[in-house]
Structures are given as C-alpha cells and as structure tokens.
Amino acid sequence: WMLATQGGADDAAEAIRWAEKAVELSGRVDASHHDTLAAAYAAAGQFDRAVETAQRALDLARTERRLPLVNGIQQRLKQYQNGQPCRAANDVNLE
C-alpha cells in the first residue's frame, strides 16, 4: 500500500508486482488486496486497469459488508476515473 500511495515512479512497478502476488495468493477474493492493486495501477498511470480493479475491490467489499472499506474504495475509484492516483499519506485501505 505504501509503495503504491507514497512511493515514486519506480516504486509503482514494484507495488504492482507485490499487489498482484497478494491478489493471487489470496485466491482473488480479498477486497483490500484488490484495492491495493488498483492504487498501484493508478500510481503507474494505468488508470483503466485501476478503475477495473477498484470496481472488483468494491464488489468484494460490498459482499463482505466492509462498509468503511466500501466508502474508501468509492472515493479512490472517483480519483482513478479522473486520472488521479491515490497519494494521501493518511488514506488507507483498511477498516
């Protein structure tokens, strides 16, 4: 999460690698891991992938009834749709 949201351009690629691995290892059913991957894609300027991944995270968070996470993902999704990465130091993806 920190590499994706607080790192530089070089960190975005590493953030994507780590987040993709986390999504894979979790069986692709953990909303937080998808949320982190979306943030990593956005940090790398891959906003279409960020939007798609954030939407998946949102669907999973809703299914899990993780309302604080749902709210956070909704805010970040709007940023990605506007071509903006998640850069707030205090913006976290956990409940």
TISE-798378 format. One record per residue: x, z, y of N, C-alpha, C in turn; residue in one letter. Coordinates in Angstrom, 1 decimal. Example, Ala and Ser with C-alpha at 12.3 -4.5 7.8 and 13.67 -1.06 7.14 Angstrom:
BEGIN
{n.px = 13.2	n.pz = 7.8	n.py = -5.7	ca.px = 12.3	ca.pz = 7.8	ca.py = -4.5	c.px = 13.2	c.pz = 7.8	c.py = -3.3	res = A}
{n.px = 12.8	n.pz = 7.1	n.py = -2.2	ca.px = 13.7	ca.pz = 7.1	ca.py = -1.1	c.px = 12.9	c.pz = 7.9	c.py = 0.0	res = S}
//
This chain:
BEGIN
{n.px = 0.8	n.pz = 0.0	n.py = -1.2	ca.px = 0.0	ca.pz = 0.0	ca.py = 0.0	c.px = 0.9	c.pz = 0.0	c.py = 1.3	res = W}
{n.px = 1.9	n.pz = 0.8	n.py = 1.2	ca.px = 2.8	ca.pz = 0.9	ca.py = 2.4	c.px = 3.5	c.pz = -0.4	c.py = 2.7	res = M}
{n.px = 4.0	n.pz = -1.0	n.py = 1.6	ca.px = 4.7	ca.pz = -2.3	ca.py = 1.8	c.px = 3.8	c.pz = -3.3	c.py = 2.4	res = L}
{n.px = 2.5	n.pz = -3.3	n.py = 2.0	ca.px = 1.6	ca.pz = -4.3	ca.py = 2.4	c.px = 1.1	c.pz = -4.1	c.py = 3.9	res = A}
{n.px = 1.0	n.pz = -2.8	n.py = 4.2	ca.px = 0.4	ca.pz = -2.5	ca.py = 5.5	c.px = 1.4	c.pz = -2.1	c.py = 6.6	res = T}
{n.px = 2.6	n.pz = -1.7	n.py = 6.2	ca.px = 3.6	ca.pz = -1.2	ca.py = 7.2	c.px = 4.9	c.pz = -1.9	c.py = 7.1	res = Q}
{n.px = 5.1	n.pz = -2.8	n.py = 6.1	ca.px = 6.4	ca.pz = -3.5	ca.py = 6.0	c.px = 6.5	c.pz = -4.7	c.py = 6.8	res = G}
{n.px = 7.6	n.pz = -5.4	n.py = 6.7	ca.px = 7.9	ca.pz = -6.6	ca.py = 7.4	c.px = 7.5	c.pz = -7.8	c.py = 6.5	res = G}
{n.px = 7.9	n.pz = -9.0	n.py = 6.9	ca.px = 7.5	ca.pz = -10.2	ca.py = 6.2	c.px = 8.1	c.pz = -10.2	c.py = 4.8	res = A}
{n.px = 9.4	n.pz = -9.8	n.py = 4.7	ca.px = 10.0	ca.pz = -9.7	ca.py = 3.4	c.px = 9.3	c.pz = -8.8	c.py = 2.4	res = D}
{n.px = 8.7	n.pz = -7.7	n.py = 3.0	ca.px = 8.0	ca.pz = -6.7	ca.py = 2.1	c.px = 6.7	c.pz = -7.3	c.py = 1.6	res = D}
{n.px = 6.1	n.pz = -8.2	n.py = 2.3	ca.px = 4.8	ca.pz = -8.8	ca.py = 1.8	c.px = 4.9	c.pz = -9.4	c.py = 0.4	res = A}
{n.px = 6.0	n.pz = -10.1	n.py = 0.2	ca.px = 6.1	ca.pz = -10.7	ca.py = -1.2	c.px = 6.3	c.pz = -9.7	c.py = -2.2	res = A}
{n.px = 7.1	n.pz = -8.7	n.py = -1.9	ca.px = 7.3	ca.pz = -7.6	ca.py = -2.9	c.px = 5.9	c.pz = -6.8	c.py = -3.1	res = E}
{n.px = 5.2	n.pz = -6.6	n.py = -2.0	ca.px = 3.9	ca.pz = -5.9	ca.py = -2.1	c.px = 3.0	c.pz = -6.7	c.py = -3.0	res = A}
{n.px = 3.0	n.pz = -8.0	n.py = -2.9	ca.px = 2.1	ca.pz = -8.9	ca.py = -3.7	c.px = 2.5	c.pz = -8.7	c.py = -5.2	res = I}
{n.px = 3.8	n.pz = -8.8	n.py = -5.5	ca.px = 4.3	ca.pz = -8.6	ca.py = -6.9	c.px = 3.8	c.pz = -7.3	c.py = -7.5	res = R}
{n.px = 4.0	n.pz = -6.2	n.py = -6.7	ca.px = 3.7	ca.pz = -4.9	ca.py = -7.2	c.px = 2.1	c.pz = -4.7	c.py = -7.4	res = W}
{n.px = 1.4	n.pz = -5.2	n.py = -6.4	ca.px = -0.1	ca.pz = -5.1	ca.py = -6.4	c.px = -0.6	c.pz = -5.9	c.py = -7.6	res = A}
{n.px = -0.1	n.pz = -7.2	n.py = -7.8	ca.px = -0.6	ca.pz = -8.0	ca.py = -8.9	c.px = -0.4	c.pz = -7.3	c.py = -10.2	res = E}
{n.px = 0.8	n.pz = -6.7	n.py = -10.3	ca.px = 1.1	ca.pz = -5.9	ca.py = -11.6	c.px = 0.1	c.pz = -4.8	c.py = -11.8	res = K}
{n.px = -0.2	n.pz = -4.0	n.py = -10.7	ca.px = -1.1	ca.pz = -2.9	ca.py = -10.8	c.px = -2.5	c.pz = -3.4	c.py = -11.2	res = A}
{n.px = -2.9	n.pz = -4.5	n.py = -10.6	ca.px = -4.2	ca.pz = -5.0	ca.py = -10.9	c.px = -4.3	c.pz = -5.4	c.py = -12.4	res = V}
{n.px = -3.2	n.pz = -6.0	n.py = -12.9	ca.px = -3.1	ca.pz = -6.5	ca.py = -14.3	c.px = -3.1	c.pz = -5.3	c.py = -15.2	res = E}
{n.px = -2.3	n.pz = -4.3	n.py = -14.9	ca.px = -2.1	ca.pz = -3.1	ca.py = -15.8	c.px = -3.4	c.pz = -2.3	c.py = -15.8	res = L}
{n.px = -4.2	n.pz = -2.3	n.py = -14.8	ca.px = -5.4	ca.pz = -1.5	ca.py = -14.7	c.px = -6.6	c.pz = -2.3	c.py = -15.4	res = S}
{n.px = -6.4	n.pz = -3.4	n.py = -15.9	ca.px = -7.4	ca.pz = -4.2	ca.py = -16.6	c.px = -8.3	c.pz = -4.9	c.py = -15.6	res = G}
{n.px = -7.8	n.pz = -5.1	n.py = -14.3	ca.px = -8.6	ca.pz = -5.8	ca.py = -13.3	c.px = -9.9	c.pz = -5.1	c.py = -12.9	res = R}
{n.px = -10.0	n.pz = -3.8	n.py = -13.1	ca.px = -11.3	ca.pz = -3.2	ca.py = -12.8	c.px = -11.1	c.pz = -2.0	c.py = -11.8	res = V}
{n.px = -10.0	n.pz = -1.9	n.py = -11.1	ca.px = -9.8	ca.pz = -0.8	ca.py = -10.2	c.px = -9.9	c.pz = -1.3	c.py = -8.8	res = D}
{n.px = -10.8	n.pz = -0.8	n.py = -8.0	ca.px = -11.1	ca.pz = -1.3	ca.py = -6.7	c.px = -9.9	c.pz = -1.1	c.py = -5.8	res = A}
{n.px = -9.3	n.pz = 0.1	n.py = -5.9	ca.px = -8.1	ca.pz = 0.4	ca.py = -5.0	c.px = -7.0	c.pz = -0.6	c.py = -5.2	res = S}
{n.px = -6.7	n.pz = -1.0	n.py = -6.4	ca.px = -5.6	ca.pz = -1.9	ca.py = -6.7	c.px = -6.0	c.pz = -3.3	c.py = -6.1	res = H}
{n.px = -7.2	n.pz = -3.7	n.py = -6.2	ca.px = -7.6	ca.pz = -5.0	ca.py = -5.6	c.px = -7.5	c.pz = -4.9	c.py = -4.1	res = H}
{n.px = -7.9	n.pz = -3.8	n.py = -3.5	ca.px = -7.8	ca.pz = -3.6	ca.py = -2.1	c.px = -6.4	c.pz = -3.7	c.py = -1.6	res = D}
{n.px = -5.4	n.pz = -3.1	n.py = -2.4	ca.px = -4.0	ca.pz = -3.2	ca.py = -2.0	c.px = -3.5	c.pz = -4.6	c.py = -2.1	res = T}
{n.px = -3.9	n.pz = -5.3	n.py = -3.2	ca.px = -3.5	ca.pz = -6.7	ca.py = -3.3	c.px = -4.1	c.pz = -7.6	c.py = -2.2	res = L}
{n.px = -5.3	n.pz = -7.3	n.py = -1.7	ca.px = -5.8	ca.pz = -8.0	ca.py = -0.6	c.px = -5.0	c.pz = -7.8	c.py = 0.7	res = A}
{n.px = -4.6	n.pz = -6.5	n.py = 0.9	ca.px = -3.8	ca.pz = -6.2	ca.py = 2.0	c.px = -2.4	c.pz = -6.9	c.py = 1.9	res = A}
{n.px = -1.9	n.pz = -7.0	n.py = 0.7	ca.px = -0.6	ca.pz = -7.7	ca.py = 0.6	c.px = -0.7	c.pz = -9.2	c.py = 0.8	res = A}
{n.px = -1.8	n.pz = -9.8	n.py = 0.3	ca.px = -2.0	ca.pz = -11.2	ca.py = 0.6	c.px = -2.1	c.pz = -11.4	c.py = 2.1	res = Y}
{n.px = -2.9	n.pz = -10.6	n.py = 2.8	ca.px = -3.0	ca.pz = -10.7	ca.py = 4.3	c.px = -1.7	c.pz = -10.5	c.py = 5.0	res = A}
{n.px = -0.9	n.pz = -9.6	n.py = 4.5	ca.px = 0.4	ca.pz = -9.4	ca.py = 5.1	c.px = 1.3	c.pz = -10.6	c.py = 5.0	res = A}
{n.px = 1.1	n.pz = -11.4	n.py = 3.9	ca.px = 1.8	ca.pz = -12.6	ca.py = 3.7	c.px = 1.2	c.pz = -13.8	c.py = 4.4	res = A}
{n.px = 0.1	n.pz = -13.6	n.py = 5.1	ca.px = -0.6	ca.pz = -14.7	ca.py = 5.8	c.px = -1.5	c.pz = -15.5	c.py = 4.9	res = G}
{n.px = -1.8	n.pz = -15.0	n.py = 3.7	ca.px = -2.6	ca.pz = -15.7	ca.py = 2.7	c.px = -4.1	c.pz = -15.2	c.py = 2.8	res = Q}
{n.px = -4.7	n.pz = -15.5	n.py = 4.0	ca.px = -6.0	ca.pz = -14.9	ca.py = 4.3	c.px = -7.1	c.pz = -15.3	c.py = 3.4	res = F}
{n.px = -7.1	n.pz = -16.5	n.py = 2.9	ca.px = -8.2	ca.pz = -16.9	ca.py = 2.0	c.px = -8.1	c.pz = -16.1	c.py = 0.7	res = D}
{n.px = -6.9	n.pz = -15.9	n.py = 0.2	ca.px = -6.8	ca.pz = -15.0	ca.py = -1.0	c.px = -7.1	c.pz = -13.6	c.py = -0.7	res = R}
{n.px = -6.7	n.pz = -13.1	n.py = 0.5	ca.px = -7.0	ca.pz = -11.8	ca.py = 0.9	c.px = -8.5	c.pz = -11.6	c.py = 0.9	res = A}
{n.px = -9.3	n.pz = -12.5	n.py = 1.5	ca.px = -10.7	ca.pz = -12.4	ca.py = 1.6	c.px = -11.3	c.pz = -12.4	c.py = 0.2	res = V}
{n.px = -10.9	n.pz = -13.3	n.py = -0.7	ca.px = -11.4	ca.pz = -13.3	ca.py = -2.0	c.px = -11.2	c.pz = -12.0	c.py = -2.8	res = E}
{n.px = -9.9	n.pz = -11.5	n.py = -2.7	ca.px = -9.6	ca.pz = -10.3	ca.py = -3.4	c.px = -10.3	c.pz = -9.1	c.py = -2.8	res = T}
{n.px = -10.4	n.pz = -9.0	n.py = -1.5	ca.px = -11.1	ca.pz = -7.9	ca.py = -0.9	c.px = -12.6	c.pz = -7.9	c.py = -1.3	res = A}
{n.px = -13.2	n.pz = -9.1	n.py = -1.4	ca.px = -14.6	ca.pz = -9.1	ca.py = -1.9	c.px = -14.7	c.pz = -8.6	c.py = -3.3	res = Q}
{n.px = -13.7	n.pz = -8.9	n.py = -4.1	ca.px = -13.7	ca.pz = -8.4	ca.py = -5.5	c.px = -13.5	c.pz = -6.8	c.py = -5.4	res = R}
{n.px = -12.7	n.pz = -6.4	n.py = -4.6	ca.px = -12.5	ca.pz = -4.9	ca.py = -4.4	c.px = -13.8	c.pz = -4.3	c.py = -4.0	res = A}
{n.px = -14.4	n.pz = -4.9	n.py = -3.0	ca.px = -15.7	ca.pz = -4.4	ca.py = -2.5	c.px = -16.7	c.pz = -4.3	c.py = -3.6	res = L}
{n.px = -16.9	n.pz = -5.3	n.py = -4.4	ca.px = -17.8	ca.pz = -5.3	ca.py = -5.5	c.px = -17.5	c.pz = -4.2	c.py = -6.5	res = D}
{n.px = -16.2	n.pz = -4.0	n.py = -6.8	ca.px = -15.9	ca.pz = -2.9	ca.py = -7.7	c.px = -16.1	c.pz = -1.6	c.py = -7.1	res = L}
{n.px = -15.8	n.pz = -1.4	n.py = -5.9	ca.px = -16.0	ca.pz = -0.1	ca.py = -5.2	c.px = -17.5	c.pz = 0.2	c.py = -5.1	res = A}
{n.px = -18.3	n.pz = -0.8	n.py = -4.9	ca.px = -19.8	ca.pz = -0.5	ca.py = -4.9	c.px = -20.3	c.pz = -0.1	c.py = -6.3	res = R}
{n.px = -19.8	n.pz = -0.8	n.py = -7.3	ca.px = -20.2	ca.pz = -0.5	ca.py = -8.7	c.px = -19.7	c.pz = 1.0	c.py = -9.0	res = T}
{n.px = -18.6	n.pz = 1.4	n.py = -8.5	ca.px = -18.1	ca.pz = 2.7	ca.py = -8.8	c.px = -18.7	c.pz = 3.7	c.py = -7.9	res = E}
{n.px = -19.5	n.pz = 3.3	n.py = -6.9	ca.px = -20.1	ca.pz = 4.2	ca.py = -5.9	c.px = -19.1	c.pz = 5.0	c.py = -5.1	res = R}
{n.px = -18.0	n.pz = 4.3	n.py = -4.7	ca.px = -17.0	ca.pz = 5.0	ca.py = -3.9	c.px = -17.2	c.pz = 4.6	c.py = -2.5	res = R}
{n.px = -18.2	n.pz = 5.3	n.py = -1.9	ca.px = -18.6	ca.pz = 4.9	ca.py = -0.5	c.px = -17.6	c.pz = 4.9	c.py = 0.5	res = L}
{n.px = -16.7	n.pz = 5.9	n.py = 0.6	ca.px = -15.6	ca.pz = 5.8	ca.py = 1.6	c.px = -14.7	c.pz = 4.6	c.py = 1.4	res = P}
{n.px = -14.4	n.pz = 4.2	n.py = 0.2	ca.px = -13.6	ca.pz = 3.1	ca.py = -0.1	c.px = -14.4	c.pz = 1.8	c.py = 0.3	res = L}
{n.px = -15.7	n.pz = 1.8	n.py = 0.0	ca.px = -16.5	ca.pz = 0.6	ca.py = 0.4	c.px = -16.4	c.pz = 0.4	c.py = 1.9	res = V}
{n.px = -16.6	n.pz = 1.4	n.py = 2.7	ca.px = -16.5	ca.pz = 1.3	ca.py = 4.1	c.px = -15.2	c.pz = 0.8	c.py = 4.6	res = N}
{n.px = -14.1	n.pz = 1.3	n.py = 4.0	ca.px = -12.8	ca.pz = 0.8	ca.py = 4.4	c.px = -12.5	c.pz = -0.6	c.py = 4.1	res = G}
{n.px = -13.0	n.pz = -1.0	n.py = 2.9	ca.px = -12.8	ca.pz = -2.4	ca.py = 2.5	c.px = -13.6	c.pz = -3.3	c.py = 3.4	res = I}
{n.px = -14.8	n.pz = -2.9	n.py = 3.7	ca.px = -15.6	ca.pz = -3.8	ca.py = 4.6	c.px = -14.9	c.pz = -4.0	c.py = 5.9	res = Q}
{n.px = -14.3	n.pz = -3.0	n.py = 6.5	ca.px = -13.6	ca.pz = -3.1	ca.py = 7.7	c.px = -12.4	c.pz = -4.0	c.py = 7.6	res = Q}
{n.px = -11.6	n.pz = -3.9	n.py = 6.5	ca.px = -10.4	ca.pz = -4.7	ca.py = 6.3	c.px = -10.8	c.pz = -6.1	c.py = 6.0	res = R}
{n.px = -11.9	n.pz = -6.3	n.py = 5.3	ca.px = -12.4	ca.pz = -7.7	ca.py = 5.0	c.px = -12.7	c.pz = -8.4	c.py = 6.3	res = L}
{n.px = -13.3	n.pz = -7.8	n.py = 7.2	ca.px = -13.5	ca.pz = -8.4	ca.py = 8.5	c.px = -12.2	c.pz = -8.8	c.py = 9.2	res = K}
{n.px = -11.2	n.pz = -8.0	n.py = 9.1	ca.px = -9.9	ca.pz = -8.3	ca.py = 9.6	c.px = -9.3	c.pz = -9.6	c.py = 9.0	res = Q}
{n.px = -9.4	n.pz = -9.6	n.py = 7.7	ca.px = -8.8	ca.pz = -10.8	ca.py = 6.9	c.px = -9.6	c.pz = -12.1	c.py = 7.3	res = Y}
{n.px = -10.9	n.pz = -11.9	n.py = 7.4	ca.px = -11.7	ca.pz = -13.1	ca.py = 7.8	c.px = -11.4	c.pz = -13.6	c.py = 9.2	res = Q}
{n.px = -10.8	n.pz = -12.7	n.py = 10.0	ca.px = -10.4	ca.pz = -13.1	ca.py = 11.4	c.px = -8.9	c.pz = -13.4	c.py = 11.4	res = N}
{n.px = -8.3	n.pz = -13.5	n.py = 10.3	ca.px = -6.9	ca.pz = -13.9	ca.py = 10.2	c.px = -5.9	c.pz = -12.7	c.py = 10.7	res = G}
{n.px = -6.4	n.pz = -11.5	n.py = 10.5	ca.px = -5.5	ca.pz = -10.4	ca.py = 10.9	c.px = -5.2	c.pz = -9.5	c.py = 9.7	res = Q}
{n.px = -3.9	n.pz = -9.2	n.py = 9.5	ca.px = -3.5	ca.pz = -8.3	ca.py = 8.4	c.px = -3.9	c.pz = -6.8	c.py = 8.7	res = P}
{n.px = -3.9	n.pz = -6.0	n.py = 7.7	ca.px = -4.1	ca.pz = -4.6	ca.py = 7.9	c.px = -2.8	c.pz = -3.9	c.py = 8.3	res = C}
{n.px = -2.7	n.pz = -3.4	n.py = 9.5	ca.px = -1.4	ca.pz = -2.9	ca.py = 10.0	c.px = -1.6	c.pz = -1.4	c.py = 10.5	res = R}
{n.px = -2.7	n.pz = -0.8	n.py = 10.5	ca.px = -2.9	ca.pz = 0.5	ca.py = 11.0	c.px = -2.2	c.pz = 1.5	c.py = 10.1	res = A}
{n.px = -1.3	n.pz = 2.3	n.py = 10.7	ca.px = -0.5	ca.pz = 3.2	ca.py = 9.9	c.px = -1.4	c.pz = 4.3	c.py = 9.2	res = A}
{n.px = -2.5	n.pz = 4.6	n.py = 9.8	ca.px = -3.3	ca.pz = 5.6	ca.py = 9.2	c.px = -4.5	c.pz = 5.0	c.py = 8.4	res = N}
{n.px = -4.5	n.pz = 3.7	n.py = 8.2	ca.px = -5.5	ca.pz = 3.1	ca.py = 7.4	c.px = -5.1	c.pz = 3.1	c.py = 6.0	res = D}
{n.px = -5.9	n.pz = 3.9	n.py = 5.2	ca.px = -5.6	ca.pz = 4.0	ca.py = 3.8	c.px = -6.7	c.pz = 3.5	c.py = 2.9	res = V}
{n.px = -6.4	n.pz = 3.1	n.py = 1.7	ca.px = -7.5	ca.pz = 2.6	ca.py = 0.8	c.px = -8.0	c.pz = 3.5	c.py = -0.2	res = N}
{n.px = -7.7	n.pz = 4.8	n.py = 0.0	ca.px = -8.2	ca.pz = 5.8	ca.py = -0.9	c.px = -9.3	c.pz = 6.7	c.py = -0.3	res = L}
{n.px = -10.1	n.pz = 7.2	n.py = -1.2	ca.px = -11.2	ca.pz = 8.1	ca.py = -0.7	c.px = -10.6	c.pz = 9.4	c.py = -0.3	res = E}
//
